[in-house]
Amino acid sequence: MKCKDCNNEINPLRLKAIPTTRVCVNCSSQDKWHVRTVISGKTEYCEIEVIKNPETAAYLVGLERKGWGSNLVKVSR
């Protein structure tokens, strides 16, 4: 299927996720959301957090570490 605005092909994965869409990601008027995993407790529980505010998302991206335990914050006492 082609985008109604730019006439480029819409990614098949986007069509699978949003079957009624008529625009590609670049032409979409929706803001992009930031999604991250949050580990609660030691390592036994993990949940997904969706951040819709672009300023908050940019701030959190700057705080995130890469690699094993990337979302754990260590605080010295």
mmCIF file of the N, C-alpha and C atoms, coordinates in Angstrom:
data_MODEL
# 
_entry.id   MODEL 
# 
loop_
_atom_site.group_PDB 
_atom_site.id 
_atom_site.type_symbol 
_atom_site.label_atom_id 
_atom_site.label_alt_id 
_atom_site.label_comp_id 
_atom_site.label_asym_id 
_atom_site.label_entity_id 
_atom_site.label_seq_id 
_atom_site.pdbx_PDB_ins_code 
_atom_site.Cartn_x 
_atom_site.Cartn_y 
_atom_site.Cartn_z 
_atom_site.occupancy 
_atom_site.B_iso_or_equiv 
_atom_site.pdbx_formal_charge 
_atom_site.auth_seq_id 
_atom_site.auth_comp_id 
_atom_site.auth_asym_id 
_atom_site.auth_atom_id 
_atom_site.pdbx_PDB_model_num 
ATOM 1   N N  . MET A 1 1  ? 0.845  -1.172  0.000  1.00 0.00 ? 1  MET A N  1 
ATOM 2   C CA . MET A 1 1  ? 0.000  0.000   0.000  1.00 0.00 ? 1  MET A CA 1 
ATOM 3   C C  . MET A 1 1  ? 0.893  1.239   0.000  1.00 0.00 ? 1  MET A C  1 
ATOM 4   N N  . LYS A 1 2  ? 0.455  2.290   -0.664 1.00 0.00 ? 2  LYS A N  1 
ATOM 5   C CA . LYS A 1 2  ? 1.224  3.523   -0.772 1.00 0.00 ? 2  LYS A CA 1 
ATOM 6   C C  . LYS A 1 2  ? 0.653  4.603   0.146  1.00 0.00 ? 2  LYS A C  1 
ATOM 7   N N  . CYS A 1 3  ? 1.566  5.447   0.640  1.00 0.00 ? 3  CYS A N  1 
ATOM 8   C CA . CYS A 1 3  ? 1.199  6.567   1.509  1.00 0.00 ? 3  CYS A CA 1 
ATOM 9   C C  . CYS A 1 3  ? 0.365  7.570   0.713  1.00 0.00 ? 3  CYS A C  1 
ATOM 10  N N  . LYS A 1 4  ? -0.699 8.062   1.307  1.00 0.00 ? 4  LYS A N  1 
ATOM 11  C CA . LYS A 1 4  ? -1.569 9.016   0.611  1.00 0.00 ? 4  LYS A CA 1 
ATOM 12  C C  . LYS A 1 4  ? -0.925 10.391  0.473  1.00 0.00 ? 4  LYS A C  1 
ATOM 13  N N  . ASP A 1 5  ? 0.095  10.693  1.294  1.00 0.00 ? 5  ASP A N  1 
ATOM 14  C CA . ASP A 1 5  ? 0.739  12.011  1.231  1.00 0.00 ? 5  ASP A CA 1 
ATOM 15  C C  . ASP A 1 5  ? 1.955  12.040  0.311  1.00 0.00 ? 5  ASP A C  1 
ATOM 16  N N  . CYS A 1 6  ? 2.883  11.069  0.487  1.00 0.00 ? 6  CYS A N  1 
ATOM 17  C CA . CYS A 1 6  ? 4.138  11.115  -0.281 1.00 0.00 ? 6  CYS A CA 1 
ATOM 18  C C  . CYS A 1 6  ? 4.209  10.061  -1.389 1.00 0.00 ? 6  CYS A C  1 
ATOM 19  N N  . ASN A 1 7  ? 3.253  9.142   -1.409 1.00 0.00 ? 7  ASN A N  1 
ATOM 20  C CA . ASN A 1 7  ? 3.161  8.100   -2.423 1.00 0.00 ? 7  ASN A CA 1 
ATOM 21  C C  . ASN A 1 7  ? 4.272  7.034   -2.332 1.00 0.00 ? 7  ASN A C  1 
ATOM 22  N N  . ASN A 1 8  ? 5.013  7.014   -1.213 1.00 0.00 ? 8  ASN A N  1 
ATOM 23  C CA . ASN A 1 8  ? 5.998  5.950   -0.980 1.00 0.00 ? 8  ASN A CA 1 
ATOM 24  C C  . ASN A 1 8  ? 5.304  4.741   -0.374 1.00 0.00 ? 8  ASN A C  1 
ATOM 25  N N  . GLU A 1 9  ? 5.946  3.585   -0.498 1.00 0.00 ? 9  GLU A N  1 
ATOM 26  C CA . GLU A 1 9  ? 5.394  2.363   0.086  1.00 0.00 ? 9  GLU A CA 1 
ATOM 27  C C  . GLU A 1 9  ? 5.341  2.476   1.608  1.00 0.00 ? 9  GLU A C  1 
ATOM 28  N N  . ILE A 1 10 ? 4.261  2.017   2.209  1.00 0.00 ? 10 ILE A N  1 
ATOM 29  C CA . ILE A 1 10 ? 4.151  1.956   3.663  1.00 0.00 ? 10 ILE A CA 1 
ATOM 30  C C  . ILE A 1 10 ? 4.758  0.629   4.104  1.00 0.00 ? 10 ILE A C  1 
ATOM 31  N N  . ASN A 1 11 ? 5.611  0.696   5.128  1.00 0.00 ? 11 ASN A N  1 
ATOM 32  C CA . ASN A 1 11 ? 6.277  -0.495  5.646  1.00 0.00 ? 11 ASN A CA 1 
ATOM 33  C C  . ASN A 1 11 ? 5.236  -1.557  6.004  1.00 0.00 ? 11 ASN A C  1 
ATOM 34  N N  . PRO A 1 12 ? 5.423  -2.801  5.535  1.00 0.00 ? 12 PRO A N  1 
ATOM 35  C CA . PRO A 1 12 ? 4.456  -3.868  5.828  1.00 0.00 ? 12 PRO A CA 1 
ATOM 36  C C  . PRO A 1 12 ? 4.265  -4.122  7.324  1.00 0.00 ? 12 PRO A C  1 
ATOM 37  N N  . LEU A 1 13 ? 5.312  -3.892  8.127  1.00 0.00 ? 13 LEU A N  1 
ATOM 38  C CA . LEU A 1 13 ? 5.174  -4.072  9.578  1.00 0.00 ? 13 LEU A CA 1 
ATOM 39  C C  . LEU A 1 13 ? 4.268  -2.997  10.172 1.00 0.00 ? 13 LEU A C  1 
ATOM 40  N N  . ARG A 1 14 ? 4.329  -1.795  9.632  1.00 0.00 ? 14 ARG A N  1 
ATOM 41  C CA . ARG A 1 14 ? 3.418  -0.731  10.074 1.00 0.00 ? 14 ARG A CA 1 
ATOM 42  C C  . ARG A 1 14 ? 1.983  -1.089  9.727  1.00 0.00 ? 14 ARG A C  1 
ATOM 43  N N  . LEU A 1 15 ? 1.782  -1.612  8.529  1.00 0.00 ? 15 LEU A N  1 
ATOM 44  C CA . LEU A 1 15 ? 0.430  -2.020  8.119  1.00 0.00 ? 15 LEU A CA 1 
ATOM 45  C C  . LEU A 1 15 ? -0.088 -3.171  8.976  1.00 0.00 ? 15 LEU A C  1 
ATOM 46  N N  . LYS A 1 16 ? 0.820  -4.046  9.385  1.00 0.00 ? 16 LYS A N  1 
ATOM 47  C CA . LYS A 1 16 ? 0.407  -5.161  10.253 1.00 0.00 ? 16 LYS A CA 1 
ATOM 48  C C  . LYS A 1 16 ? -0.005 -4.629  11.629 1.00 0.00 ? 16 LYS A C  1 
ATOM 49  N N  . ALA A 1 17 ? 0.745  -3.648  12.137 1.00 0.00 ? 17 ALA A N  1 
ATOM 50  C CA . ALA A 1 17 ? 0.446  -3.085  13.452 1.00 0.00 ? 17 ALA A CA 1 
ATOM 51  C C  . ALA A 1 17 ? -0.779 -2.172  13.427 1.00 0.00 ? 17 ALA A C  1 
ATOM 52  N N  . ILE A 1 18 ? -0.906 -1.398  12.344 1.00 0.00 ? 18 ILE A N  1 
ATOM 53  C CA . ILE A 1 18 ? -2.021 -0.446  12.211 1.00 0.00 ? 18 ILE A CA 1 
ATOM 54  C C  . ILE A 1 18 ? -2.661 -0.659  10.841 1.00 0.00 ? 18 ILE A C  1 
ATOM 55  N N  . PRO A 1 19 ? -3.521 -1.660  10.710 1.00 0.00 ? 19 PRO A N  1 
ATOM 56  C CA . PRO A 1 19 ? -4.086 -2.010  9.401  1.00 0.00 ? 19 PRO A CA 1 
ATOM 57  C C  . PRO A 1 19 ? -4.856 -0.889  8.712  1.00 0.00 ? 19 PRO A C  1 
ATOM 58  N N  . THR A 1 20 ? -5.381 0.064   9.469  1.00 0.00 ? 20 THR A N  1 
ATOM 59  C CA . THR A 1 20 ? -6.192 1.129   8.872  1.00 0.00 ? 20 THR A CA 1 
ATOM 60  C C  . THR A 1 20 ? -5.387 2.362   8.477  1.00 0.00 ? 20 THR A C  1 
ATOM 61  N N  . THR A 1 21 ? -4.069 2.338   8.690  1.00 0.00 ? 21 THR A N  1 
ATOM 62  C CA . THR A 1 21 ? -3.265 3.520   8.382  1.00 0.00 ? 21 THR A CA 1 
ATOM 63  C C  . THR A 1 21 ? -3.230 3.794   6.879  1.00 0.00 ? 21 THR A C  1 
ATOM 64  N N  . ARG A 1 22 ? -3.148 5.078   6.546  1.00 0.00 ? 22 ARG A N  1 
ATOM 65  C CA . ARG A 1 22 ? -3.062 5.475   5.138  1.00 0.00 ? 22 ARG A CA 1 
ATOM 66  C C  . ARG A 1 22 ? -1.800 6.278   4.859  1.00 0.00 ? 22 ARG A C  1 
ATOM 67  N N  . VAL A 1 23 ? -0.973 6.477   5.923  1.00 0.00 ? 23 VAL A N  1 
ATOM 68  C CA . VAL A 1 23 ? 0.264  7.254   5.771  1.00 0.00 ? 23 VAL A CA 1 
ATOM 69  C C  . VAL A 1 23 ? 1.453  6.482   6.331  1.00 0.00 ? 23 VAL A C  1 
ATOM 70  N N  . CYS A 1 24 ? 2.652  6.812   5.799  1.00 0.00 ? 24 CYS A N  1 
ATOM 71  C CA . CYS A 1 24 ? 3.882  6.195   6.287  1.00 0.00 ? 24 CYS A CA 1 
ATOM 72  C C  . CYS A 1 24 ? 4.309  6.876   7.596  1.00 0.00 ? 24 CYS A C  1 
ATOM 73  N N  . VAL A 1 25 ? 5.350  6.353   8.228  1.00 0.00 ? 25 VAL A N  1 
ATOM 74  C CA . VAL A 1 25 ? 5.834  6.905   9.495  1.00 0.00 ? 25 VAL A CA 1 
ATOM 75  C C  . VAL A 1 25 ? 6.255  8.363   9.330  1.00 0.00 ? 25 VAL A C  1 
ATOM 76  N N  . ASN A 1 26 ? 6.969  8.671   8.249  1.00 0.00 ? 26 ASN A N  1 
ATOM 77  C CA . ASN A 1 26 ? 7.461  10.037  8.044  1.00 0.00 ? 26 ASN A CA 1 
ATOM 78  C C  . ASN A 1 26 ? 6.339  11.048  7.863  1.00 0.00 ? 26 ASN A C  1 
ATOM 79  N N  . CYS A 1 27 ? 5.220  10.637  7.309  1.00 0.00 ? 27 CYS A N  1 
ATOM 80  C CA . CYS A 1 27 ? 4.100  11.548  7.065  1.00 0.00 ? 27 CYS A CA 1 
ATOM 81  C C  . CYS A 1 27 ? 3.081  11.552  8.208  1.00 0.00 ? 27 CYS A C  1 
ATOM 82  N N  . SER A 1 28 ? 3.263  10.682  9.169  1.00 0.00 ? 28 SER A N  1 
ATOM 83  C CA . SER A 1 28 ? 2.329  10.581  10.280 1.00 0.00 ? 28 SER A CA 1 
ATOM 84  C C  . SER A 1 28 ? 2.341  11.849  11.118 1.00 0.00 ? 28 SER A C  1 
ATOM 85  N N  . SER A 1 29 ? 1.184  12.259  11.582 1.00 0.00 ? 29 SER A N  1 
ATOM 86  C CA . SER A 1 29 ? 1.082  13.452  12.425 1.00 0.00 ? 29 SER A CA 1 
ATOM 87  C C  . SER A 1 29 ? 1.225  13.112  13.903 1.00 0.00 ? 29 SER A C  1 
ATOM 88  N N  . GLN A 1 30 ? 1.305  11.824  14.224 1.00 0.00 ? 30 GLN A N  1 
ATOM 89  C CA . GLN A 1 30 ? 1.462  11.399  15.614 1.00 0.00 ? 30 GLN A CA 1 
ATOM 90  C C  . GLN A 1 30 ? 2.901  11.617  16.070 1.00 0.00 ? 30 GLN A C  1 
ATOM 91  N N  . ASP A 1 31 ? 3.065  12.042  17.309 1.00 0.00 ? 31 ASP A N  1 
ATOM 92  C CA . ASP A 1 31 ? 4.396  12.155  17.886 1.00 0.00 ? 31 ASP A CA 1 
ATOM 93  C C  . ASP A 1 31 ? 4.953  10.766  18.154 1.00 0.00 ? 31 ASP A C  1 
ATOM 94  N N  . LYS A 1 32 ? 6.265  10.625  18.021 1.00 0.00 ? 32 LYS A N  1 
ATOM 95  C CA . LYS A 1 32 ? 6.899  9.353   18.342 1.00 0.00 ? 32 LYS A CA 1 
ATOM 96  C C  . LYS A 1 32 ? 7.011  9.236   19.851 1.00 0.00 ? 32 LYS A C  1 
ATOM 97  N N  . TRP A 1 33 ? 6.777  8.041   20.363 1.00 0.00 ? 33 TRP A N  1 
ATOM 98  C CA . TRP A 1 33 ? 6.850  7.795   21.797 1.00 0.00 ? 33 TRP A CA 1 
ATOM 99  C C  . TRP A 1 33 ? 8.137  7.066   22.113 1.00 0.00 ? 33 TRP A C  1 
ATOM 100 N N  . HIS A 1 34 ? 8.646  7.284   23.298 1.00 0.00 ? 34 HIS A N  1 
ATOM 101 C CA . HIS A 1 34 ? 9.838  6.590   23.774 1.00 0.00 ? 34 HIS A CA 1 
ATOM 102 C C  . HIS A 1 34 ? 9.376  5.441   24.658 1.00 0.00 ? 34 HIS A C  1 
ATOM 103 N N  . VAL A 1 35 ? 9.892  4.256   24.407 1.00 0.00 ? 35 VAL A N  1 
ATOM 104 C CA . VAL A 1 35 ? 9.531  3.076   25.194 1.00 0.00 ? 35 VAL A CA 1 
ATOM 105 C C  . VAL A 1 35 ? 10.795 2.524   25.820 1.00 0.00 ? 35 VAL A C  1 
ATOM 106 N N  . ARG A 1 36 ? 10.735 2.209   27.111 1.00 0.00 ? 36 ARG A N  1 
ATOM 107 C CA . ARG A 1 36 ? 11.895 1.619   27.782 1.00 0.00 ? 36 ARG A CA 1 
ATOM 108 C C  . ARG A 1 36 ? 11.435 0.571   28.768 1.00 0.00 ? 36 ARG A C  1 
ATOM 109 N N  . THR A 1 37 ? 12.336 -0.327  29.104 1.00 0.00 ? 37 THR A N  1 
ATOM 110 C CA . THR A 1 37 ? 12.033 -1.344  30.110 1.00 0.00 ? 37 THR A CA 1 
ATOM 111 C C  . THR A 1 37 ? 12.497 -0.834  31.465 1.00 0.00 ? 37 THR A C  1 
ATOM 112 N N  . VAL A 1 38 ? 11.747 -1.176  32.484 1.00 0.00 ? 38 VAL A N  1 
ATOM 113 C CA . VAL A 1 38 ? 12.078 -0.798  33.850 1.00 0.00 ? 38 VAL A CA 1 
ATOM 114 C C  . VAL A 1 38 ? 12.153 -2.080  34.659 1.00 0.00 ? 38 VAL A C  1 
ATOM 115 N N  . ILE A 1 39 ? 13.305 -2.306  35.300 1.00 0.00 ? 39 ILE A N  1 
ATOM 116 C CA . ILE A 1 39 ? 13.476 -3.498  36.124 1.00 0.00 ? 39 ILE A CA 1 
ATOM 117 C C  . ILE A 1 39 ? 13.144 -3.120  37.557 1.00 0.00 ? 39 ILE A C  1 
ATOM 118 N N  . SER A 1 40 ? 12.196 -3.844  38.141 1.00 0.00 ? 40 SER A N  1 
ATOM 119 C CA . SER A 1 40 ? 11.792 -3.615  39.519 1.00 0.00 ? 40 SER A CA 1 
ATOM 120 C C  . SER A 1 40 ? 12.335 -4.754  40.376 1.00 0.00 ? 40 SER A C  1 
ATOM 121 N N  . GLY A 1 41 ? 12.698 -4.447  41.589 1.00 0.00 ? 41 GLY A N  1 
ATOM 122 C CA . GLY A 1 41 ? 13.299 -5.466  42.440 1.00 0.00 ? 41 GLY A CA 1 
ATOM 123 C C  . GLY A 1 41 ? 14.719 -5.726  41.992 1.00 0.00 ? 41 GLY A C  1 
ATOM 124 N N  . LYS A 1 42 ? 15.160 -6.965  42.089 1.00 0.00 ? 42 LYS A N  1 
ATOM 125 C CA . LYS A 1 42 ? 16.518 -7.275  41.653 1.00 0.00 ? 42 LYS A CA 1 
ATOM 126 C C  . LYS A 1 42 ? 16.514 -7.525  40.158 1.00 0.00 ? 42 LYS A C  1 
ATOM 127 N N  . THR A 1 43 ? 16.040 -8.667  39.710 1.00 0.00 ? 43 THR A N  1 
ATOM 128 C CA . THR A 1 43 ? 15.939 -8.940  38.274 1.00 0.00 ? 43 THR A CA 1 
ATOM 129 C C  . THR A 1 43 ? 14.701 -9.755  37.952 1.00 0.00 ? 43 THR A C  1 
ATOM 130 N N  . GLU A 1 44 ? 13.849 -9.966  38.928 1.00 0.00 ? 44 GLU A N  1 
ATOM 131 C CA . GLU A 1 44 ? 12.745 -10.888 38.702 1.00 0.00 ? 44 GLU A CA 1 
ATOM 132 C C  . GLU A 1 44 ? 11.512 -10.266 38.043 1.00 0.00 ? 44 GLU A C  1 
ATOM 133 N N  . TYR A 1 45 ? 11.433 -8.953  37.965 1.00 0.00 ? 45 TYR A N  1 
ATOM 134 C CA . TYR A 1 45 ? 10.233 -8.338  37.393 1.00 0.00 ? 45 TYR A CA 1 
ATOM 135 C C  . TYR A 1 45 ? 10.630 -7.189  36.475 1.00 0.00 ? 45 TYR A C  1 
ATOM 136 N N  . CYS A 1 46 ? 10.028 -7.151  35.311 1.00 0.00 ? 46 CYS A N  1 
ATOM 137 C CA . CYS A 1 46 ? 10.334 -6.096  34.342 1.00 0.00 ? 46 CYS A CA 1 
ATOM 138 C C  . CYS A 1 46 ? 9.017  -5.600  33.748 1.00 0.00 ? 46 CYS A C  1 
ATOM 139 N N  . GLU A 1 47 ? 8.914  -4.304  33.578 1.00 0.00 ? 47 GLU A N  1 
ATOM 140 C CA . GLU A 1 47 ? 7.717  -3.744  32.958 1.00 0.00 ? 47 GLU A CA 1 
ATOM 141 C C  . GLU A 1 47 ? 8.122  -2.747  31.879 1.00 0.00 ? 47 GLU A C  1 
ATOM 142 N N  . ILE A 1 48 ? 7.177  -2.399  31.036 1.00 0.00 ? 48 ILE A N  1 
ATOM 143 C CA . ILE A 1 48 ? 7.408  -1.466  29.939 1.00 0.00 ? 48 ILE A CA 1 
ATOM 144 C C  . ILE A 1 48 ? 6.830  -0.112  30.321 1.00 0.00 ? 48 ILE A C  1 
ATOM 145 N N  . GLU A 1 49 ? 7.594  0.939   30.068 1.00 0.00 ? 49 GLU A N  1 
ATOM 146 C CA . GLU A 1 49 ? 7.131  2.296   30.332 1.00 0.00 ? 49 GLU A CA 1 
ATOM 147 C C  . GLU A 1 49 ? 7.094  3.063   29.005 1.00 0.00 ? 49 GLU A C  1 
ATOM 148 N N  . VAL A 1 50 ? 5.980  3.716   28.734 1.00 0.00 ? 50 VAL A N  1 
ATOM 149 C CA . VAL A 1 50 ? 5.825  4.516   27.515 1.00 0.00 ? 50 VAL A CA 1 
ATOM 150 C C  . VAL A 1 50 ? 5.826  5.981   27.916 1.00 0.00 ? 50 VAL A C  1 
ATOM 151 N N  . ILE A 1 51 ? 6.756  6.753   27.340 1.00 0.00 ? 51 ILE A N  1 
ATOM 152 C CA . ILE A 1 51 ? 6.853  8.178   27.641 1.00 0.00 ? 51 ILE A CA 1 
ATOM 153 C C  . ILE A 1 51 ? 6.392  8.949   26.414 1.00 0.00 ? 51 ILE A C  1 
ATOM 154 N N  . LYS A 1 52 ? 5.340  9.736   26.565 1.00 0.00 ? 52 LYS A N  1 
ATOM 155 C CA . LYS A 1 52 ? 4.759  10.467  25.441 1.00 0.00 ? 52 LYS A CA 1 
ATOM 156 C C  . LYS A 1 52 ? 5.303  11.892  25.327 1.00 0.00 ? 52 LYS A C  1 
ATOM 157 N N  . ASN A 1 53 ? 5.844  12.431  26.398 1.00 0.00 ? 53 ASN A N  1 
ATOM 158 C CA . ASN A 1 53 ? 6.368  13.795  26.386 1.00 0.00 ? 53 ASN A CA 1 
ATOM 159 C C  . ASN A 1 53 ? 7.764  13.798  25.762 1.00 0.00 ? 53 ASN A C  1 
ATOM 160 N N  . PRO A 1 54 ? 7.980  14.510  24.645 1.00 0.00 ? 54 PRO A N  1 
ATOM 161 C CA . PRO A 1 54 ? 9.276  14.472  23.955 1.00 0.00 ? 54 PRO A CA 1 
ATOM 162 C C  . PRO A 1 54 ? 10.441 15.002  24.796 1.00 0.00 ? 54 PRO A C  1 
ATOM 163 N N  . GLU A 1 55 ? 10.199 16.019  25.647 1.00 0.00 ? 55 GLU A N  1 
ATOM 164 C CA . GLU A 1 55 ? 11.272 16.554  26.480 1.00 0.00 ? 55 GLU A CA 1 
ATOM 165 C C  . GLU A 1 55 ? 11.704 15.533  27.529 1.00 0.00 ? 55 GLU A C  1 
ATOM 166 N N  . THR A 1 56 ? 10.741 14.870  28.136 1.00 0.00 ? 56 THR A N  1 
ATOM 167 C CA . THR A 1 56 ? 11.047 13.840  29.127 1.00 0.00 ? 56 THR A CA 1 
ATOM 168 C C  . THR A 1 56 ? 11.773 12.678  28.469 1.00 0.00 ? 56 THR A C  1 
ATOM 169 N N  . ALA A 1 57 ? 11.330 12.280  27.281 1.00 0.00 ? 57 ALA A N  1 
ATOM 170 C CA . ALA A 1 57 ? 11.977 11.175  26.567 1.00 0.00 ? 57 ALA A CA 1 
ATOM 171 C C  . ALA A 1 57 ? 13.428 11.513  26.265 1.00 0.00 ? 57 ALA A C  1 
ATOM 172 N N  . ALA A 1 58 ? 13.695 12.730  25.801 1.00 0.00 ? 58 ALA A N  1 
ATOM 173 C CA . ALA A 1 58 ? 15.067 13.134  25.495 1.00 0.00 ? 58 ALA A CA 1 
ATOM 174 C C  . ALA A 1 58 ? 15.927 13.134  26.753 1.00 0.00 ? 58 ALA A C  1 
ATOM 175 N N  . TYR A 1 59 ? 15.371 13.585  27.865 1.00 0.00 ? 59 TYR A N  1 
ATOM 176 C CA . TYR A 1 59 ? 16.099 13.594  29.136 1.00 0.00 ? 59 TYR A CA 1 
ATOM 177 C C  . TYR A 1 59 ? 16.440 12.165  29.572 1.00 0.00 ? 59 TYR A C  1 
ATOM 178 N N  . LEU A 1 60 ? 15.476 11.258  29.479 1.00 0.00 ? 60 LEU A N  1 
ATOM 179 C CA . LEU A 1 60 ? 15.694 9.871   29.899 1.00 0.00 ? 60 LEU A CA 1 
ATOM 180 C C  . LEU A 1 60 ? 16.687 9.148   28.997 1.00 0.00 ? 60 LEU A C  1 
ATOM 181 N N  . VAL A 1 61 ? 16.659 9.438   27.708 1.00 0.00 ? 61 VAL A N  1 
ATOM 182 C CA . VAL A 1 61 ? 17.619 8.827   26.782 1.00 0.00 ? 61 VAL A CA 1 
ATOM 183 C C  . VAL A 1 61 ? 19.040 9.228   27.189 1.00 0.00 ? 61 VAL A C  1 
ATOM 184 N N  . GLY A 1 62 ? 19.217 10.469  27.605 1.00 0.00 ? 62 GLY A N  1 
ATOM 185 C CA . GLY A 1 62 ? 20.529 10.937  28.048 1.00 0.00 ? 62 GLY A CA 1 
ATOM 186 C C  . GLY A 1 62 ? 21.013 10.260  29.309 1.00 0.00 ? 62 GLY A C  1 
ATOM 187 N N  . LEU A 1 63 ? 20.084 9.792   30.145 1.00 0.00 ? 63 LEU A N  1 
ATOM 188 C CA . LEU A 1 63 ? 20.442 9.128   31.399 1.00 0.00 ? 63 LEU A CA 1 
ATOM 189 C C  . LEU A 1 63 ? 20.748 7.647   31.226 1.00 0.00 ? 63 LEU A C  1 
ATOM 190 N N  . GLU A 1 64 ? 20.205 7.030   30.189 1.00 0.00 ? 64 GLU A N  1 
ATOM 191 C CA . GLU A 1 64 ? 20.319 5.586   30.037 1.00 0.00 ? 64 GLU A CA 1 
ATOM 192 C C  . GLU A 1 64 ? 21.741 5.156   29.722 1.00 0.00 ? 64 GLU A C  1 
ATOM 193 N N  . ARG A 1 65 ? 22.143 4.063   30.372 1.00 0.00 ? 65 ARG A N  1 
ATOM 194 C CA . ARG A 1 65 ? 23.432 3.447   30.086 1.00 0.00 ? 65 ARG A CA 1 
ATOM 195 C C  . ARG A 1 65 ? 23.190 2.315   29.118 1.00 0.00 ? 65 ARG A C  1 
ATOM 196 N N  . LYS A 1 66 ? 24.203 1.936   28.401 1.00 0.00 ? 66 LYS A N  1 
ATOM 197 C CA . LYS A 1 66 ? 24.080 0.857   27.424 1.00 0.00 ? 66 LYS A CA 1 
ATOM 198 C C  . LYS A 1 66 ? 24.666 -0.425  28.001 1.00 0.00 ? 66 LYS A C  1 
ATOM 199 N N  . GLY A 1 67 ? 24.109 -1.543  27.589 1.00 0.00 ? 67 GLY A N  1 
ATOM 200 C CA . GLY A 1 67 ? 24.650 -2.840  28.005 1.00 0.00 ? 67 GLY A CA 1 
ATOM 201 C C  . GLY A 1 67 ? 23.879 -3.466  29.146 1.00 0.00 ? 67 GLY A C  1 
ATOM 202 N N  . TRP A 1 68 ? 24.456 -4.485  29.724 1.00 0.00 ? 68 TRP A N  1 
ATOM 203 C CA . TRP A 1 68 ? 23.816 -5.255  30.793 1.00 0.00 ? 68 TRP A CA 1 
ATOM 204 C C  . TRP A 1 68 ? 23.491 -4.349  31.958 1.00 0.00 ? 68 TRP A C  1 
ATOM 205 N N  . GLY A 1 69 ? 22.252 -4.398  32.412 1.00 0.00 ? 69 GLY A N  1 
ATOM 206 C CA . GLY A 1 69 ? 21.817 -3.577  33.530 1.00 0.00 ? 69 GLY A CA 1 
ATOM 207 C C  . GLY A 1 69 ? 21.665 -2.116  33.149 1.00 0.00 ? 69 GLY A C  1 
ATOM 208 N N  . SER A 1 70 ? 21.394 -1.852  31.880 1.00 0.00 ? 70 SER A N  1 
ATOM 209 C CA . SER A 1 70 ? 21.397 -0.481  31.394 1.00 0.00 ? 70 SER A CA 1 
ATOM 210 C C  . SER A 1 70 ? 20.370 0.423   32.074 1.00 0.00 ? 70 SER A C  1 
ATOM 211 N N  . ASN A 1 71 ? 19.293 -0.142  32.604 1.00 0.00 ? 71 ASN A N  1 
ATOM 212 C CA . ASN A 1 71 ? 18.261 0.688   33.215 1.00 0.00 ? 71 ASN A CA 1 
ATOM 213 C C  . ASN A 1 71 ? 18.338 0.709   34.741 1.00 0.00 ? 71 ASN A C  1 
ATOM 214 N N  . LEU A 1 72 ? 19.374 0.095   35.284 1.00 0.00 ? 72 LEU A N  1 
ATOM 215 C CA . LEU A 1 72 ? 19.547 0.121   36.732 1.00 0.00 ? 72 LEU A CA 1 
ATOM 216 C C  . LEU A 1 72 ? 20.362 1.350   37.111 1.00 0.00 ? 72 LEU A C  1 
ATOM 217 N N  . VAL A 1 73 ? 19.912 2.041   38.115 1.00 0.00 ? 73 VAL A N  1 
ATOM 218 C CA . VAL A 1 73 ? 20.626 3.224   38.577 1.00 0.00 ? 73 VAL A CA 1 
ATOM 219 C C  . VAL A 1 73 ? 21.263 2.878   39.920 1.00 0.00 ? 73 VAL A C  1 
ATOM 220 N N  . LYS A 1 74 ? 22.569 3.083   40.040 1.00 0.00 ? 74 LYS A N  1 
ATOM 221 C CA . LYS A 1 74 ? 23.273 2.801   41.283 1.00 0.00 ? 74 LYS A CA 1 
ATOM 222 C C  . LYS A 1 74 ? 23.501 4.121   42.008 1.00 0.00 ? 74 LYS A C  1 
ATOM 223 N N  . VAL A 1 75 ? 23.138 4.144   43.261 1.00 0.00 ? 75 VAL A N  1 
ATOM 224 C CA . VAL A 1 75 ? 23.306 5.331   44.062 1.00 0.00 ? 75 VAL A CA 1 
ATOM 225 C C  . VAL A 1 75 ? 24.251 4.999   45.211 1.00 0.00 ? 75 VAL A C  1 
ATOM 226 N N  . SER A 1 76 ? 25.310 5.804   45.371 1.00 0.00 ? 76 SER A N  1 
ATOM 227 C CA . SER A 1 76 ? 26.223 5.571   46.496 1.00 0.00 ? 76 SER A CA 1 
ATOM 228 C C  . SER A 1 76 ? 25.689 6.291   47.710 1.00 0.00 ? 76 SER A C  1 
ATOM 229 N N  . ARG A 1 77 ? 25.918 5.698   48.858 1.00 0.00 ? 77 ARG A N  1 
ATOM 230 C CA . ARG A 1 77 ? 25.428 6.307   50.117 1.00 0.00 ? 77 ARG A CA 1 
ATOM 231 C C  . ARG A 1 77 ? 26.560 6.842   50.909 1.00 0.00 ? 77 ARG A C  1 
# 
